[in-house]
């Protein structure tokens, strides 16, 4: 897993601190070419991994990358599923069964029909879940997807309901079918890590808010340190700048010093901001290496 990952929140008008900024970003990235150009800026700054939702527009980005292997080289995607709004809208418009049918993979139709039909008839939740994972992964066929994530909206729902084995189902399917590592996004890392360990998902890849302000860190900073000491994990720090509440240099210096953080995920809207964040991470890492 690379040290620096590029995210996609800015492309869809998501900013947890400012609605005005979110609207401005949504307008700026209304055109697909603006999204591709910004991802290319990240690539040119040395970032080789794009951690993204399975939004249909990102599927269009994936198609552009697939058609231009010479330009994108070893660029990798970390798909994060499901894109919940997509399913919610489809269910509202078409009903549960028709919505599910609309998301079935077109490739391997016979296999999908068998698996889907049995799941629908027997209410076999595990088979239904793996079918939908396959549907979410279809846009990334032929691309490098070394890690596949379960979005926090599902991770934390399953965690709250106590459906612990669902994490094992997701992990097993991602490993066997896609030869990829399973990843989990959460707003409650201290609660999730022992559960993952209990179902046999050891040393998991977990993405969570990690920042000096303790912004959206359930239980606080010290709870995250204690949890990772008790249950080793490969942690990706998202929202390291606390959605812009912290000065970049101060925020990066702090998060790179958290020993349990293996990778840092950030989003930015301009080439200058991307390069600045990358330089800050690399410089801070270099200082820590010398000090060690």
PESULLIN-V96821 format. One record per helix or strand of 3 or more residues. SS is the DSSP state (H for helix, E for strand). FROM is the first residue (numbers start at 0). LEN is the number of residues. If there is no record, write none. Layout:
((SS;FROM;LEN) (SS;FROM;LEN))
This chain:
((E;3;3) (H;8;4) (H;18;10) (H;31;13) (E;48;5) (H;55;12) (H;68;4) (E;75;6) (H;83;11) (H;95;7) (H;108;14) (H;124;16) (E;146;4) (H;151;10) (H;164;14) (E;180;5) (H;188;10) (E;204;5) (H;220;10) (E;233;5) (H;247;9) (E;260;6) (H;270;21))
